[in-house]
Amino acid sequence: MGRKRDPKRDEAFDLYKASSGNIRLTDIASQLSVSEGTVRGWKAKDKLESSLAGEGGTYETFQ
């Protein structure tokens, strides 16, 4: 069984969505006290750009 999902991952999506994708990943990382690489990985794995553009459903489908 895998690890529990980091709640900061959901917060990162909320910040990204609130800015319509116009926030820098470094800003998200600093606000959540995680590395930029971590945020970049979440963005890629959760397909955040696709979920904002309406391609492929909602964010919940990627959880």
N, C-alpha and C positions, 0 to 999 in steps of 0.2 A: 504494500500500500504506500502511496506517495505521501509527501509532506502536505500539510495544510497550506492553502493558498495565502500568500502574504497580503494582509489587508491594505498595505501601501500600494500594492499593484492596482487595486480598484480605485484608490485615491488618485493614482497617476492618471488613470483613464478619465476620471471626473475632471481633473485639471485640464487635460488635453481637450476634452469635449467642450468644457466651458470656454476655452479660448478658440474654439473652432479649428484646432490644429495649428494655431499660430504662436504657440509657446515653444521656447527652446527646450530641448531635452535636459540641458544643463540646469535650467531654471526649475524644472520639475524635480530633478535629482537633488538640488540643494534644498528645496522646500520639504522634501520627504526624508532627507538625510540618508540617501542611498547613492551609489555610484552612478555615473552617467551610463556606463556599460549595462548596468542592471535595467535602467529605464529603457535603453535602446533594445535590449533583449525582450522586455515586456511588449514594447511597441511592435516588434516583428512577430512575436509568437501570438499575440492577441489580434494582429492585423488591424490595428487602430485606425489607420487611414481608410481602409475599406469599410469599416463600421461607421465612420463619420460620413463617408460618401454614400452610404446606403447600399453598398455592394456587399452582398453576403449576409444580410440580416443584422441583428443587433449584437451588441457586445456580449449579452448573456449567452449567445450561441457558442461563444468561444471559451466559456468557463468550463 
